[in-house]
Amino acid sequence: MWSLRAWRRQRILARAPYTAAHWAVVRERLAILDGLDEAELQRLFERAVLFLHAKHLTALPGVELSLEDRLSLAALAELPLLHLADLNWYQGFHEVLLYPDDFVSPQRHRDASGVEHEWDGEHSGEAWLQGPVILAWPGVQASGGWDAYNLVIHELAHKLDMLNGDANGLPPLHRSMHIEAWASAMQQAYDAMNTTLDANPDAQTAIDPYAAENPAEFFAVTSEYFFSAPDLLRDAFPAVYTQLAAFYRQDPLQRLLRLQAEHPDYQQTRDDEQATTKG
Ligand code: ZN
């Protein structure tokens, strides 16, 4: 059946400046796309092009974006949505701002006694409710490997979380999912991390301690690990991995294990220390 939407989509794809050669560069750059099959890669390419049509990438002075840079960013943005229905998951914002470096942004935090603390924090990314996504370009360039870091996925996970109101660690779940199972998996893991860090703020945690900051960061950080270090996340918090697999309808761990089985020297994931925090 003829559909206006499909026709518009085809026209955008046909007119876009992105070619198979650009996509080959992206594939080479982003190891976390390894192991996707041809149909998935084709869908990801098309959705990345549509993302770039729908969102305005604003590069601040000091950031030069090539077509391959734009396509890489969009591919990372669309990877989490690859197996979700073709809905407008990234609705409510139109702009991605790219800063040349980490930026200072006023922070607020209300502690247990109700006192608001404010300070200036160095951030490499932020997602504003009903506003733009802000990314530090070096953080985007460092994203895309199996190394437990992905600034783009982290910030866009906040956008998914915000689809049903404030960022609180609960994105709109699919009908097949159970909110109790989600809440209990997330809460137990979050509480366990906080117990560890309360006892020793310098404790070595299985995943980035920033996840223990609040439930919204827990969802963003675990989403980031789900795609960039699925083995670390599954080992640390198997129930969280299961819930995220149900939400994203993907299983990056199986993909990574298959790659490692096929290529015994395929890279292992690493949990590198990050110098700055994500918002
Ligand atoms: Zn965050």
Residues whose N, C-alpha, C, O or C-beta is under 5 A from the ligand:
A	BS01	ZN	E217 A220 K278 G279
